[in-house]
Structures are given as C-alpha cells and as structure tokens.
Amino acid sequence: MTTTQVDLTTSIVQIIKGGEPDEDGFTLIGHESPRRITLCATGCACRATALMVDFWELVEQYDVYSPKTDIWLRIIPLGETAPLPEGASLLEERSVFYGIG
C-alpha cells in the first residue's frame, strides 16, 4: 500500500475591480477559461493559479479574460489582511481549500 502526503492550504481569494494588482494580485487577461478550452487556446487560466472547479464557475460571472477588463484576482493567506489598492473595490471574497501533493 502506498501513501501520499498532501499538504492542505486555506487561502482567501478575492475578485477585485479597479486599481492595480498588488504583489498578491494577478490578472487573467489573455488567458482562456479552464471551462472552455479550445484547440487554439493561448493559455489556460488554470496555469495562473490552482483553484477548484467551483471557484472557476464563480469567476465566470465576471469579465476577467477580456483585454480591457479592470477585474483581477488576489490570493492572500487565511488570517492575513491586506488593504485594497487605491481605486479598487472588492466584488467577491471566498475561502478556498486546496491540496498539493
């Protein structure tokens, strides 16, 4: 019997509108939705961050992939707080659990 160790992590994922992404933030401009990958895809958004399928469903509600979007994501460790950048507003915030191993 083989055992595999999996490190479980909890983070806060924020969907933010406006402002500029900070050191914990990133944009998905130019990526393709992991729910709609095509043969000609330029790059799956799932390569930018490891999130569960149900969170990608939430992200689909926002215009995160278009070239002119001002919506971006930020991932911060559970228990930490980070002020929003100037001109930014919080659209959604969720706790996300994921395992690496």
N, C-alpha and C positions, 0 to 999 in steps of 0.2 A: 504494500500500500504506500502510495506517495502522498506526502502532504505538501501543500503550497502555502507559503506565508503571504498574506495580503495585508498591506498597510491601509487602514481606513482613515480617510481625511474628511473633515467637515469644513466647508468654506461658505462664505456669503457671496452670492453672485448678484450684482446689481446691473440693471439695464438703465442707462443714463442718457438723457437728451441734452445736447448743447455742451458748451465748454470744450476743453481739450482733454483727451485721455491723459491721466497721470501715470506714474510708474507702475501701478497695478491695473491700469486700463488698456484696452485694445479695441480696435475697430475691426469689423468683418467686411469692410468694403473690398470688393473684388473676389470674395470667396463665394462658393456655392453652398446652398443649403444641404446638409447631410441627408435631408429627407427628399431631395430632388436632384440627386447627382445624375449628370448626363455623361455620355462618352467624351464630349468635348469640354468637360468641366475644367476650369482654370485652377481650381484648388478647393478642396472641401473645407468648410469652416471647422469641421471636427479636427483638423490638423492644428488649428489655432489654440484649442483648449479641449480638455477631456470633460465633457458633460454628458449626463444621461439623456436618453431619448425624450423623456417627458419635458425636460427643460428646453430642448430644441423646439418642441411644439410651442412652448410659451414664446420663445424668441421669434417664431414665425409670425406672430401677431404684429411685429414691428418691422419697419423698413430698415433692416440692418445691413443689407447686402448692396444696395444701390450706390452708385458713385457719389451722389450728392447728399447722402444721409448724414445727419448730425447725431445719430444714435450709436452708442458704443457700450461695451461691457466692461465691468471691473470685478475682479475676484480678490476678496480680502479674507484673511484667516478669521475663523469664528472667534468672537470676543474682542477683536480689534475694531477700532472705529477710524474712519478717515473722512475728513470734511470733503464735500463736493467741490470741484474746481469752480472758479468764478463763471457764472453764466450757465451752470449746469443744474438740471432738475432730475430727481430720482423718479423713474417710471415704475419700476418693479424691484423687489428685493426678495431673494429666496435663499434658504439654507439648502445646500447641495451636499450630499454624501457620495463619495466615490472611493473605490479601492484601487490600489496599484500593487501589482504583484503577479 
